């Protein structure tokens, strides 16, 4: 039996505790005082959170050392922050990019959240109430085999929601954010669900100022989580150390 049996167990439990807290913080479901809230889209948050894992046992120090790491690139970007970048090369070299007569292009989907708290779309940025009222009564678009049978499209939204500008490059968008929205309907587990999408095209001929990502501000999530978890972790290790020491004393005494 190891003389540090309780400490080893406590380190393992502490590592799992920190992993859970870090995942929740990355998802935006754990508010830590002083930490910049994580409010990016659900896909990015989930990608970061799912990459947070316990490392294999580290040779130096044996089982009384554990390391929690985040492997996704978005984790590094949100932690340290990053400046603006051009998304076109990535979008035009991705698996869904296509070649047309005028060069490469890609159709980029944007999903919009609803005001219905029970909808899976509530993980996405919520569309305005008046847009939702119009979109929810659109004729549904349905998947048929490998294609789509398109239903209604939202039009006339630009009078109120005019095309905006890219805040980083100043590029003037050609379409309003909600123009052309469709309602895609599917049935799962005997329940019918709708998701609300708009689609925009990026191509080799897109304006240089379009599709510029503004970058991310530094969130310092890992440090905030470490500071937040430190008192609980220290308490767990302290109690385990006392238990191991008592066990040694009893062994020596016998």
Backbone torsions as a table, in degrees:
resi	resn	phi	psi	omega
1	UNK	NA	136.9	179.8
2	UNK	-72.5	147.1	176.7
3	UNK	-75.5	-9.7	-179.4
4	UNK	-119.5	33.2	-175.8
5	UNK	-57.6	-46.0	-178.2
6	UNK	-69.7	-38.1	178.1
7	UNK	-64.4	-42.6	179.4
8	UNK	-60.2	-43.1	178.8
9	UNK	-66.4	-38.7	-179.5
10	UNK	-67.6	-39.3	178.3
11	UNK	-62.9	-41.7	178.6
12	UNK	-63.1	-45.5	179.1
13	UNK	-65.2	-39.7	-180.0
14	UNK	-64.1	-40.4	179.6
15	UNK	-63.5	-41.7	178.2
16	UNK	-66.0	-37.7	178.0
17	UNK	-62.8	-46.9	180.0
18	UNK	-64.5	-40.7	178.2
19	UNK	-57.6	-46.5	-179.2
20	UNK	-63.3	-43.1	-179.5
21	UNK	-65.2	-40.0	179.8
22	UNK	-64.9	-42.5	179.0
23	UNK	-62.5	-42.3	179.4
24	UNK	-65.8	-39.8	178.6
25	UNK	-64.7	-41.5	179.1
26	UNK	-65.6	-32.7	178.7
27	UNK	-78.3	-14.3	-179.0
28	UNK	86.3	13.1	-179.0
29	UNK	-99.9	-3.2	175.6
30	UNK	-121.9	116.8	179.6
31	UNK	-92.4	121.2	179.5
32	UNK	-112.5	126.6	-179.1
33	UNK	-54.1	131.1	177.5
34	UNK	87.8	-10.4	-178.9
35	UNK	-91.8	137.0	176.1
36	UNK	-63.9	124.5	-179.1
37	UNK	-59.5	140.9	177.7
38	UNK	-90.5	108.7	-174.1
39	UNK	-123.7	17.5	179.1
40	UNK	-74.4	173.0	-173.8
41	UNK	-62.3	156.6	-171.9
42	UNK	-59.9	-33.1	-179.8
43	UNK	-62.9	-44.0	179.0
44	UNK	-66.8	-42.7	-180.0
45	UNK	-63.1	-41.3	-179.7
46	UNK	-67.6	-38.8	178.7
47	UNK	-60.9	-44.9	178.0
48	UNK	-62.6	-52.4	-175.1
49	UNK	-61.1	-41.4	-178.1
50	UNK	-68.9	-18.8	-179.8
51	UNK	-85.3	-7.6	-178.3
52	UNK	-82.0	114.4	-173.9
53	UNK	-140.3	158.6	173.5
54	UNK	-77.7	129.9	178.1
55	UNK	-73.7	157.7	174.3
56	UNK	-59.9	156.0	-179.4
57	UNK	-51.7	130.9	-177.7
58	UNK	-84.0	132.0	-174.7
59	UNK	-60.2	-48.2	-178.1
60	UNK	-75.2	112.9	179.7
61	UNK	104.2	-11.6	175.5
62	UNK	61.8	-145.6	-172.4
63	UNK	-78.7	-1.3	177.3
64	UNK	-94.0	13.6	172.5
65	UNK	-127.1	136.0	175.6
66	UNK	-136.3	149.6	178.3
67	UNK	-131.7	133.9	176.3
68	UNK	-109.0	127.4	-176.0
69	UNK	-130.0	153.1	173.4
70	UNK	-114.7	121.2	-170.8
71	UNK	-96.3	-18.4	-175.3
72	UNK	-71.6	144.6	179.5
73	UNK	-61.2	-35.1	-179.2
74	UNK	-63.9	-26.3	177.9
75	UNK	-63.7	-47.0	178.2
76	UNK	-62.9	-39.7	-177.7
77	UNK	-66.5	-42.0	-179.9
78	UNK	-75.1	-31.0	179.1
79	UNK	-66.9	-55.1	-171.8
80	UNK	-95.8	-15.3	-175.6
81	UNK	83.5	157.6	178.8
82	UNK	-153.5	149.8	-179.7
83	UNK	-78.9	178.9	-179.8
84	UNK	-61.7	152.3	174.1
85	UNK	-148.7	158.8	-179.4
86	UNK	-85.4	119.4	-177.4
87	UNK	-83.8	-12.7	-173.6
88	UNK	-58.8	-46.6	179.5
89	UNK	-57.1	-40.2	179.8
90	UNK	-67.3	-45.3	-176.7
91	UNK	-68.0	-32.8	-176.9
92	UNK	-88.9	-2.4	176.5
93	UNK	-118.6	9.4	179.8
94	UNK	-79.9	173.0	-175.4
95	UNK	-66.0	-19.8	-178.0
96	UNK	-101.6	3.1	177.1
97	UNK	-68.5	149.4	-177.7
98	UNK	-128.4	163.9	177.3
99	UNK	-110.3	122.4	177.3
100	UNK	-111.9	-176.1	-177.2
101	UNK	-68.6	-19.3	179.3
102	UNK	-108.7	15.8	178.5
103	UNK	115.5	-166.5	-177.1
104	UNK	-74.3	150.5	173.0
105	UNK	-154.0	164.1	178.6
106	UNK	-149.5	142.9	177.5
107	UNK	-101.5	116.9	-173.4
108	UNK	-102.3	122.2	-180.0
109	UNK	-86.5	143.7	173.9
110	UNK	-125.5	125.4	-179.4
111	UNK	-101.1	141.3	-175.8
112	UNK	-117.4	136.7	179.7
113	UNK	-78.8	160.6	-179.4
114	UNK	-115.2	169.9	178.2
115	UNK	-86.8	-0.6	178.4
116	UNK	-83.9	111.8	-174.1
117	UNK	-65.8	-16.3	-179.5
118	UNK	-92.3	-3.4	-178.4
119	UNK	-82.7	143.8	174.1
120	UNK	-63.1	-18.6	179.9
121	UNK	-73.6	-8.8	-177.5
122	UNK	-72.9	-1.5	173.0
123	UNK	-82.5	-7.7	-178.1
124	UNK	-108.5	163.5	-178.3
125	UNK	-58.3	127.2	-172.4
126	UNK	-72.3	132.8	175.3
127	UNK	-76.0	158.0	178.3
128	UNK	-60.9	153.7	-176.4
129	UNK	-59.1	-41.6	-177.9
130	UNK	-68.2	-33.6	176.6
131	UNK	-67.6	-42.5	180.0
132	UNK	-62.6	-40.7	-179.9
133	UNK	-61.6	-35.4	177.7
134	UNK	-77.4	-41.5	-174.5
135	UNK	-69.5	-34.1	-175.1
136	UNK	-69.0	-18.4	179.9
137	UNK	-103.5	6.9	175.2
138	UNK	-64.1	146.9	171.7
139	UNK	-60.6	131.3	-172.6
140	UNK	-68.7	145.5	168.7
141	UNK	-93.9	133.3	-173.3
142	UNK	-125.1	140.6	175.9
143	UNK	-76.2	131.7	177.7
144	UNK	-130.6	106.2	-176.1
145	UNK	62.8	-124.9	178.2
146	UNK	-93.1	2.8	-178.2
147	UNK	-121.7	-169.1	-179.9
148	UNK	-127.8	143.3	168.9
149	UNK	-102.6	104.6	-170.7
150	UNK	-78.5	138.6	177.6
151	UNK	-99.9	-133.5	-177.9
152	UNK	-81.0	158.4	175.9
153	UNK	-127.3	141.0	-179.9
154	UNK	-77.2	128.0	178.5
155	UNK	-132.8	164.9	177.3
156	UNK	79.0	14.8	-177.8
157	UNK	-82.9	-16.9	-170.1
158	UNK	-76.2	-13.2	176.1
159	UNK	-63.8	-36.2	179.5
160	UNK	-100.4	-37.0	-177.0
161	UNK	-116.5	76.7	-175.0
162	UNK	-69.1	156.0	175.7
163	UNK	-57.0	134.1	-178.7
164	UNK	-98.8	-167.9	178.3
165	UNK	-115.3	149.6	170.6
166	UNK	-67.2	117.6	-174.1
167	UNK	-64.9	-18.3	-178.4
168	UNK	-90.5	-47.4	-175.6
169	UNK	-98.8	-17.2	-176.4
170	UNK	82.9	3.3	-180.0
171	UNK	-61.5	134.4	178.5
172	UNK	-87.8	114.8	179.3
173	UNK	-67.1	150.1	-177.2
174	UNK	-90.1	-21.1	-177.8
175	UNK	-127.1	148.2	174.5
176	UNK	-69.0	156.7	-173.9
177	UNK	-58.4	-34.1	-173.9
178	UNK	-106.4	-2.7	-178.5
179	UNK	-66.6	132.3	179.8
180	UNK	84.1	10.2	-179.4
181	UNK	-62.3	141.1	176.6
182	UNK	-122.1	158.2	175.4
183	UNK	-110.1	112.6	-179.0
184	UNK	-98.1	123.3	-173.6
185	UNK	-110.8	139.5	174.6
186	UNK	-145.8	155.7	179.5
187	UNK	-112.1	126.7	179.4
188	UNK	-140.4	133.2	179.3
189	UNK	52.4	43.6	176.7
190	UNK	65.3	15.5	177.6
191	UNK	-123.0	140.9	178.9
192	UNK	-95.6	129.3	-179.4
193	UNK	-124.8	149.5	177.6
194	UNK	-122.0	144.3	170.0
195	UNK	-128.5	149.9	-171.3
196	UNK	-114.4	122.3	-170.6
197	UNK	-130.9	147.3	163.0
198	UNK	-122.5	158.8	-177.0
199	UNK	-132.3	136.9	177.9
200	UNK	-131.0	149.8	-175.5
201	UNK	-105.1	132.7	171.2
202	UNK	-114.8	140.5	-177.9
203	UNK	-147.5	175.3	176.2
204	UNK	-61.9	-21.0	-177.6
205	UNK	-97.8	5.0	179.1
206	UNK	-64.3	147.6	179.6
207	UNK	-56.4	139.0	179.5
208	UNK	-56.2	-27.3	-178.7
209	UNK	-86.9	-6.3	178.4
210	UNK	-84.2	161.1	175.5
211	UNK	57.4	37.4	174.8
212	UNK	-98.1	118.7	179.1
213	UNK	-78.8	135.8	-178.1
214	UNK	-72.0	-10.5	-176.9
215	UNK	88.8	-177.2	-178.0
216	UNK	-125.4	142.0	171.5
217	UNK	-79.1	152.8	179.8
218	UNK	-70.1	128.1	179.5
219	UNK	-100.9	-24.6	-179.7
220	UNK	51.8	45.7	-176.4
221	UNK	-66.0	-45.7	-175.8
222	UNK	-59.7	-45.6	-180.0
223	UNK	-65.2	-40.2	179.1
224	UNK	-62.6	-41.5	178.7
225	UNK	-66.4	-41.8	179.6
226	UNK	-60.8	-45.3	179.2
227	UNK	-65.0	-39.5	-178.7
228	UNK	-66.1	-39.1	-175.1
229	UNK	-85.3	-18.5	-171.5
230	UNK	-53.7	-48.1	-179.0
231	UNK	-58.6	-43.4	-179.0
232	UNK	-67.1	-41.1	-179.9
233	UNK	-65.4	-44.8	179.1
234	UNK	-61.2	-37.9	178.5
235	UNK	-65.7	-42.0	179.0
236	UNK	-61.9	-44.6	-178.2
237	UNK	-69.8	-39.2	-179.8
238	UNK	-61.0	-46.8	-179.7
239	UNK	-65.3	-37.7	178.9
240	UNK	-67.1	-39.3	178.9
241	UNK	-62.7	-41.1	177.9
242	UNK	-62.4	-42.2	179.9
243	UNK	-63.6	-41.2	178.7
244	UNK	-66.5	-41.4	179.8
245	UNK	-63.6	-42.7	178.1
246	UNK	-61.4	-39.5	179.6
247	UNK	-65.2	-37.8	177.7
248	UNK	-65.4	-43.4	-179.8
249	UNK	-61.8	-41.9	179.0
250	UNK	-64.6	-39.2	179.5
251	UNK	-64.1	-45.0	179.9
252	UNK	-64.0	-38.8	-176.6
253	UNK	-67.5	-23.7	-179.4
254	UNK	-95.2	NA	NA
